[in-house]
Amino acid sequence: MGHPISFDDIKQGDEIPGLHKGPLTTAHLMRWSSAIENWHKIHYDLPFATGHDKLPSLLVNGSFKQQFIMQLLKDWVGPQGWVWKVNFQFRAMNIVGESLDVWGRVTGLRRMADYGLVDLELGIRNAEGKESTPGTATVALPYRDGPAVPYPFVAPSA
Amino acid sequence: MALLTDEVRGYIGIEGPRVAACDIIEAGAVRRYAQAIMDRDEAYHCGRPGVANGRPIAPPLYPVFMFRTPFDAIDYLTERASDPDFDGAVTGVSNGLPELPLHGLALLNGGAEVECFRHPQHGDTIFQQARYADITERMSKSGPMLLVVVDTVYSIESGEPIMRYRKTLIRR
């Protein structure tokens, strides 16, 4: 049995394939706001964002950016892995017009009975390299000759 | 002036009811969502072998954004159209919890901790149950702010959890 990616293929310090999004225009922000029916004006009403809320411009939704983090991890682990835990903080704003690069790096490996756990640090940088969304994640990957990660996923006991 | 009054502090620990989203997970809404996040994963429209028994799924965080304005709800966009302080945020803020008495304070998204257990699938009815886990006050460069932590469990009708989502809202 083989998997597109297995725990045995990974080592500490590995960079996982990145994800690029952007430039993110007002149309992208409006499409996202419409998809989730979020009418918060700081994402589409420039006079409100800058005048009332004293923001530098229209903000890229935090709800939008977290989708990119999940996509990065989901695409990396593939259908036989599992994205278990993800933690992210919106430390800096991203504004309309920016392009974003989502990244991840392996920080730890743990062997469990039936699969392996991979710890990562991750984030989102703009074109100037400024980090806005630092975080961490733990994903489960199958062993090279083992079964897929069990589904539904049951959190391992500590 | 302190933002964390005794009245606000009294909300810590309050748990809301387990409530269902007003719509099931439906193909058209999943398509619009997947197109908006620019994720062309075929599992979102026709399913993929090895993923949730081949049934079409929704993106991992989809349940978090399913709790929208039902048909019989007040239309706040119209009711408050002439209010210059109305920020447009009408849903998805407190996950069925009573609103905090913080009138006029701006709302920003501080981040979240997510724990996933199963895929949301087309046809699922999603339930949420939320709790004010913590409310603290911090001083920022622009003045005092509140960090409001809301812990929400999303589940399917049988009660099996899909995910736990613990978000931090910034009010300032």
HADDOCK unambig.tbl for C-alpha pairs under 7 A between the chains (distance, minus, plus):
assign (segid A and resid 28 and name CA) (segid B and resid 36 and name CA) 6.91 0.50 0.50
assign (segid A and resid 31 and name CA) (segid B and resid 36 and name CA) 5.68 0.50 0.50
assign (segid A and resid 32 and name CA) (segid B and resid 36 and name CA) 5.07 0.50 0.50
assign (segid A and resid 35 and name CA) (segid B and resid 32 and name CA) 5.78 0.50 0.50
assign (segid A and resid 35 and name CA) (segid B and resid 33 and name CA) 5.18 0.50 0.50
assign (segid A and resid 35 and name CA) (segid B and resid 36 and name CA) 6.78 0.50 0.50
assign (segid A and resid 36 and name CA) (segid B and resid 65 and name CA) 5.85 0.50 0.50
assign (segid A and resid 37 and name CA) (segid B and resid 68 and name CA) 6.84 0.50 0.50
assign (segid A and resid 38 and name CA) (segid B and resid 89 and name CA) 6.70 0.50 0.50
assign (segid A and resid 39 and name CA) (segid B and resid 88 and name CA) 5.05 0.50 0.50
assign (segid A and resid 39 and name CA) (segid B and resid 89 and name CA) 5.71 0.50 0.50
assign (segid A and resid 40 and name CA) (segid B and resid 87 and name CA) 5.74 0.50 0.50
assign (segid A and resid 40 and name CA) (segid B and resid 88 and name CA) 4.36 0.50 0.50
assign (segid A and resid 40 and name CA) (segid B and resid 89 and name CA) 4.44 0.50 0.50
assign (segid A and resid 41 and name CA) (segid B and resid 87 and name CA) 5.57 0.50 0.50
assign (segid A and resid 41 and name CA) (segid B and resid 88 and name CA) 5.51 0.50 0.50
assign (segid A and resid 53 and name CA) (segid B and resid 106 and name CA) 6.94 0.50 0.50
assign (segid A and resid 62 and name CA) (segid B and resid 109 and name CA) 6.06 0.50 0.50
assign (segid A and resid 67 and name CA) (segid B and resid 37 and name CA) 6.67 0.50 0.50
assign (segid A and resid 79 and name CA) (segid B and resid 50 and name CA) 6.28 0.50 0.50
assign (segid A and resid 79 and name CA) (segid B and resid 51 and name CA) 5.78 0.50 0.50
assign (segid A and resid 83 and name CA) (segid B and resid 116 and name CA) 6.78 0.50 0.50
assign (segid A and resid 84 and name CA) (segid B and resid 115 and name CA) 5.52 0.50 0.50
assign (segid A and resid 84 and name CA) (segid B and resid 116 and name CA) 5.08 0.50 0.50
assign (segid A and resid 84 and name CA) (segid B and resid 117 and name CA) 6.94 0.50 0.50
assign (segid A and resid 85 and name CA) (segid B and resid 114 and name CA) 5.55 0.50 0.50
assign (segid A and resid 85 and name CA) (segid B and resid 115 and name CA) 4.52 0.50 0.50
assign (segid A and resid 85 and name CA) (segid B and resid 116 and name CA) 6.50 0.50 0.50
assign (segid A and resid 86 and name CA) (segid B and resid 113 and name CA) 5.77 0.50 0.50
assign (segid A and resid 86 and name CA) (segid B and resid 114 and name CA) 5.05 0.50 0.50
assign (segid A and resid 86 and name CA) (segid B and resid 115 and name CA) 6.55 0.50 0.50
assign (segid A and resid 87 and name CA) (segid B and resid 112 and name CA) 5.81 0.50 0.50
assign (segid A and resid 87 and name CA) (segid B and resid 113 and name CA) 4.24 0.50 0.50
assign (segid A and resid 87 and name CA) (segid B and resid 114 and name CA) 6.14 0.50 0.50
assign (segid A and resid 88 and name CA) (segid B and resid 111 and name CA) 5.44 0.50 0.50
assign (segid A and resid 88 and name CA) (segid B and resid 112 and name CA) 5.69 0.50 0.50
assign (segid A and resid 88 and name CA) (segid B and resid 113 and name CA) 6.58 0.50 0.50
assign (segid A and resid 89 and name CA) (segid B and resid 110 and name CA) 5.87 0.50 0.50
assign (segid A and resid 89 and name CA) (segid B and resid 111 and name CA) 4.15 0.50 0.50
assign (segid A and resid 89 and name CA) (segid B and resid 112 and name CA) 6.54 0.50 0.50
assign (segid A and resid 90 and name CA) (segid B and resid 109 and name CA) 6.94 0.50 0.50
assign (segid A and resid 90 and name CA) (segid B and resid 110 and name CA) 5.11 0.50 0.50
assign (segid A and resid 90 and name CA) (segid B and resid 111 and name CA) 5.22 0.50 0.50
assign (segid A and resid 152 and name CA) (segid B and resid 117 and name CA) 5.80 0.50 0.50
assign (segid A and resid 152 and name CA) (segid B and resid 118 and name CA) 5.03 0.50 0.50
assign (segid A and resid 153 and name CA) (segid B and resid 117 and name CA) 4.78 0.50 0.50
assign (segid A and resid 153 and name CA) (segid B and resid 118 and name CA) 6.32 0.50 0.50
assign (segid A and resid 154 and name CA) (segid B and resid 117 and name CA) 6.53 0.50 0.50
